[in-house]
Amino acid sequence: MKTLLLNNWKAKMASLMVAIAVWYLVKGHVQRPSMPFFPIPGTQNVDCSNSAFDHIA
């Protein structure tokens, strides 16, 4: 068991550090608020209400 843990310990430690770094980046991305919504021109629905104030005389 001792040789299993201590054999190539530098590579195992480097892999552990890379795994922690990737986990930290993913965790930060998931917790970040979503991007603000910027409407694309021409894709919004137009409200066609028929009130008296909508018409220009």
PyMOL commands that set and color helices and strands:
alter all, ss='L'
color gray80, all
select helices_A, chain A and resi 2-6+9-31
alter helices_A, ss='H'
color red, helices_A
deselect
rebuild
show_as cartoon
